[in-house]
Amino acid sequence: MGKYYAVKRGRNPGIYEDWERAREQVEGFPNAEYRSFASEKDALAYLRGEAWRCPDLMKDTILVCVDGSYKGAVCGSGIVVCDQEGLHEFYFWSDEPEFAKMRNVAGEILAVLFAVNYALQRGAKRLVIRHDFENLHKWISGEYQTKTFLTEIYREFVHFARKKNLHIEFEKTKSHSKDPCNERADALAKLATERNRNVDWNWEVLTSVVRNDESS
């Protein structure tokens, strides 16, 4: 039976099934924190931290924590979701050259787009997005101009979701504040930059969402 190595504090936090890769993350790293587990579920629980639990949510409300990372021309996105069914985690990556120019910012934007689409699919009425990158809200409010292909798609889809009666709130958290939800999203985003994913998702699905709505 294999083991799962959970690196909580190391060069690239996350879960590894190979000890040699896990050791690269912790060997020589100051105050490294890691453990091995027999199941992936237990490894994930360790990374989340025993103190983290989904808060009590109002009906039709979804809370998400998002983060992005970048390594070797790969943009990683990490999303922690709390809804009426409990806690869910998603991570995926993209190596599209246009996105790679934006580095970790692209991962952040794609994480929010995934979360908004997730909320729409589940018929949520309210989505709370917890993030540590200030621009995510300012592109939507108009304080910052959308000067790239991805930021334009981002603004348009968030506005589309609001027109579908999804109330979206942005909650800015301080970077490196030790918020367990934010830290877990960060760890998932870093894991994704190693070309790991647990969901097969691409931003292009959003064009189908809008197109289907217009034709209905």
Secondary structure, 3 states (H helix, E strand, C coil): CCCEEEEEECCCCEEECCHHHHHHHHCCCCCCEEEEECCHHHHHHHHHCCCCCCCCCCCCEEEEEEEEEEECCEEEEEEEEEECCEEEEEEEEECCHHHHCCCHHHHHHHHHHHHHHHHHHCCCCEEEEEECCCHHHHHHHCCCCCCCHHHHHHHHHHHHHHHCCCEEEEEECCCCCCCHHHHHHHHHHHHHCCCCCCCCCCCCHHHHHHHHHHHC
